[in-house]
């Protein structure tokens, strides 16, 4: 083989190796499985980065997805029903909120959800107390009118009395044409003792277990919400909110590889999955170093080939 032909072939080989190295650098890093909440019933939602939540509002069992290291929960009792009778207005107390740091993962969790207490409007009948919610034997009691399951009430009795909430008393008034707000509820991150990694502060997160409002004015009463006490106006009295269980856990790696981004897949083609690092036998750092080395070797071969071709032409 002449020096000129050898130089041309060396240049071609160098270009090929260089291109291969560049392709390896650009697209050789395999996908890593993304964290997931797994399949649950009801479906889980992501409420904060890496934090999954499932809210159970029906009695039955809850099966956590496999792969969890910890499952925590807030057990919420039901709110009591409101009362309005002969000019007296009574908002109802909220359900109790109990924190369970570690729910057993040995099997399905047993859940009994308390139902909101029935209200009483222009009747001598007493409104009903909210039902007790239970998780694997841990109970959160319901509220009654005025008094919450956490022990907060409206304080002094008057013509218009709101119910106690999860974290404070309601209010009372002897005036007429007034509105008094129910006792404050609690946001999940503020419940005593919660794991801050699973119950972080979330901007705009609503409170649960609010005390029921009370008013002797005409109008619509505020819906109770989860564990909330029933509210009342001069024209209606509402039932308490049902209880429930709020489960939280960290998102986890289920071993399923990521798919190519939508922009890299043809409209009529099935998504292409990348193998995980464990399936390829490569480490990402080693693969990147190998690709970089291939690019350097290719560049050197291309440079040598061009120089030899130039000498041969001279």
C-alpha positions, 0 to 999 in steps of 0.5 A: 500500500502506498503512503498516499493510500495509507494516509487516506485510509488512516484519515477515514478510520480516524474520522469514523472513530471520532464520529463514533466517540462523539455519538457515544458522548452525545447519546451513550448514557443509559436512562436511570429509572425515575422515582415513582409513587407506584400504583395505589387505590385511591391513586397517589399524588405528588404533593411536594418534591419526592413526597407522595400522598394518598387520601382514603375517605372510605372504610376498607383496606389500603395496600401500600406499593411495594418498595417502601421503607416507611409509611406515615399517616394522619388519622382524622375523625369526623366533624359534628353536625351544626345546630340552629334553633329558635335564634340560637346558632351552634357551629360544630366541633371538628374531628380529632387529628392523630399522627401515626409515624410508622404504619405497618407494611406487613400487610394491608392497612385496615381503615374505618372512616368516621362519617360526619354528624347529622345537623339539626335545623329548627328542631329540638333534636340534638345534632349528631356527633362525628364518627371515629376514624380508625387505622389499624387500631389507632383512633381519632374521635369525632367532634360534637356541636361546639366541642372538637375531638381535640378538646377545643370548644367555643368558650362562653355560651352566647346566641351565636357560637362557633365550634372548636377546631383542631388547634383552638377554640371557636367564638361566642357572641350575644349580639345579633346579626353577627358571624363568628368563625370556627376554631382554627384547623391544622395544616398537615405539616403543623401536626405535632410530631410529624416527620418533616421529610414526609410532611414539609411545609407546602405553600397554599396547603389547606387546613383540615379539621376546621371548627364550624362557623356560626351566624344568625344571618341569612346565607349559605353555610361553609362546607365542612371539609375533611374532619371539619365541624358543620357550619350554620346560618339563619337559613341552614345547618350543615352536617359535619365533614367525614373523616379520613386517613392521609397517607404519606411516603417517599417516592421510590425507584421501582426499577422501570427504565425511563422512556425516550422523551416524546420529541425523540419518538416518531409519531407512528413508532412505539416508545423506545426504552433504555436499559438500566445500568444494572442490565448493561453492566456499565457504570455511568462514569465508566461509560462517559470516560470510555466515550471520551477516550474513544473520541480522543483516539479517533481525533489522534488517528484523524490527525496522523492520517491527514499528515501522512496523506499530506507527505505522500502528496508532496 
